Amino acid sequence: MRLYVYVLQAKDLAIHDTYVKLQLGRFKSKTKTSSNTSNPVWNEEFVFRVHDVGDQLLVSLFHQHDSAFFNASKDLVGRVAVPLYLVSDQQNQTLPPTWFSLHKPNTGKFINQESGGYCSLPEDCNHFESTCKLSQDIFNAKAPCLKITKGIVKTIAGQLEKVFNKNKENSRTNDSPSDLSSTVSDHEEGHSCDCSFEEAIESMQLEHNEHDVPENLEGGIVLDQMYALSPYDLNKLLFAPDSQFRKDLAQLQGATDVQEGPWTWKSGEVLCLTRVITYTKSATKLVKAVKATEEQTYIKANGQEFAILVSVSTPEVPYGSTFNIELLYKIMPGPELQTGEESCHLIVSWRVNFHQSTMMRSMIEGGVKQGLKESFDQFSNLLAQNLKTLDLMELSDKDHMLSALQSEHQSDWELAIEYFWNFTVVLTIFMVLFFMVHVLLCDSSQVQGLEIDGLDLPDRFGELITSGILVLLLQRVYNMVSHFIQARLQRGSDHGVKAQGDGWVLTVALIEGANLASLDSTNDLDPYVVFTCNGKTRTSSVKLQTHDPQWNEILEFDAMEEPPSVLDVEVFDFDGPFDQAASLGHTEINFLKHTSAELSNLWISLEGKPAQTSQSKLHLRVFLDNNKGVETIKEYLTKMEKEVGKKLNLRSPHKNSTFQKLFGLPPEEFLISDFTCYLRRKLPVQGRLFLSARIVGFYANLFGHKTKFFFLWEDIEDIQVLPPSLASVVSPTLVIVLRKGRGLDARHGAKSQDEEGRLRFYFQSFASFNETSRTIMALWRTRTSATDQKEEIAEFVQHEQEEIPIVTEEVTGSVVDVENTKMSKIYTAELPICITSVMEMFDGGEMEHKIMEKSGCLNYAATSWEQVKCKSGVYERRVCYKFNRHVSIFGGEVTSTQQKYRIANGDVGWIVNEVMLLHDVPFSDHFRVQLRYQIEKSSLARNACKCDAYIGIKWLK
């Protein structure tokens, strides 16, 4: 639709050489300049394209004069804003010729100068809304007053005929779109806001209602918190004029000379509020006290959602003229609390906007980030003192959500009625009843044809066809009944069964599916979902004949010792036996990449060709809880100590919190250990390697250039140790190889990718390489064995225990095989130390690790000693390590079982028996190596001992 505007004349101007500039939205036009007159006459016509009747036509009068260098300059004389609803409400959608008083924006006063014109709309534009709210600069007489004088109208009407007849040959001036990025224009000068702050916010709701909340700025988020307060009240608390919170914050941060400007109207594409605040920032160790200017602008305000963009400029700081800092405050509604009160979600993000390129870009960004962190820590602390903060886990309200799902569950009778209420079943029932009534009513016929007594065959083709149809219908109904029963039995005992045990409990609420795709479009879809986590599976019930199933089911996994990393989800189509089930799509939920609030209400897209084609989705609510608190973490660390062979201490809450924020991890993730090392890529990067229960992470910050990534323990396929070389600066290298297609988010940290597509990460220059490699190997083995390999390892261990005599229940107590095997003495010595010092070689401490590593044993790890059942005084442990190439050309791993007990039940000494199982050695399954260490008091000296070592071979084949 189009808007026709006719600019006629102006009168009683105090200046000459004037012209009129018109703007509607992004479109601008202007008249020719009228020279040497204070009563100019233009008589020009303009056409604009109208998109929204809520817009307003901005008419500005300018004075143009020549400067000294032949460049024309212009001064704004006054302006007036005409809302389009005034035109659409008129008869024939035409506003009669009208005189408008001009408004001087920088003074907020009316001037005694007027211009005249009229506007019209075509009659076919009937879809204009007739009710629109006045803009703030016109509403409540705060804007120019509209004066319509009948005598002036008659005078102007007589002139219009002459104007139209005279100017038919004049070409119409088309609307000219302006550049969206041009913000320094005449119409964007601020209009004073004489109304209250609350009234101004209310007047913005109509224009800002359809705009979306902008995305977070790319610099990052400095504050993300929920409060027990409505969004409107929080917005008022933070940005109302003379806010007490702002005064307290300025006093807390040491800001002085605070000057808060008034909120003014800023006309543009959308009318918005803006204000300017200036203050002097307090001095720091690096920067002196400087003056800062904040320009705050509302870019969305609809009463429930607010978005305020704050531009901060500090030209006095080093390189301050090259950048300014932008902050985006987003205030959004939060979930409704159980008490019925409102809550709000405050997110503050930032970025640095550079006006020109500079070599100090990374250093400036690093300094800004550190300053914002300190500033908003004070901001959040002060806000927490005034408002009640809400925990995201509490807001998820797990019990309330799950109880609501249980109440929505359908009964079996309702499902049966819904499934069997179709044309096939109804027709079958009708045909059966029809035949039964027919049998009861008809008389017995005579025997004819091939019939005998008791056998009545169809006598006509119609009867034969009818009987065939009935048989087919009965078969179809039988298949449906069988299918329904099998589907109900598929439900099993997973749904509604509470988790057992103490540890990490995973609860999955399966709500619904959308747009599930069928592999065969001719068949009905009977979907069900299989969840897999840490090697355990849970299966949902089958929903019959639907592409948008509603489950509302709760599935719980039994307690797990290790916190799970991923949850595998796969959707199947149930069609009879399970071995014929077809996959409709799959996906993987990584608990480390989602917050608890996101997991509590999650829509996930399925992968797979049919699923991606149909955009299939599942709606889930996932809750991961630790029902034993810190005790579960302590038990996990105790278990790891046996595998690692060293003491693992629980880290402080502050260090755990820093680690979680660094990698964006959920609050249940806890740090186990961290090491300083180099990451080898094209150029080595010095940083720290972090080990937690579920991830391996690396972080480095070299002059503001950050390297950060992490991958899961389950993603690791192999860990290799490369010997020292000149290329590695005479330092051994730890190589971590990921599985194919895994850890793609961390590929920027990998040095290479092998021919199989696996990422390879190289770490070196550890302070204690042996300790680090031993810790990483132990954590990796334990973590991977906790998933799909646990059953295989259990079977392997059981098989090996059957083969090793010392491990069996009967043999471990008496150690018959070790004692009876013919053994040769290979070492004897008199040592000038006590027995206790020698036995430190077998206590799993630092001394044992150093001795074994110098003996050529790599990745040495030992469990703690545990007493053998039913055998007092006999202790047992497991040892594993790997020979280096100098000891064995085959390399290979070694797993040993050791037992120790005192000699003659006294303090005479100790006997240690050991059975070694060699791996990757030729014919290693044919024999076992048996060792015996005998340490007893020496007769030569008081504090001396005698050590004897024996070796024997036990042949199994």
Disulfide bonds with the S-S distance in Angstrom:
none
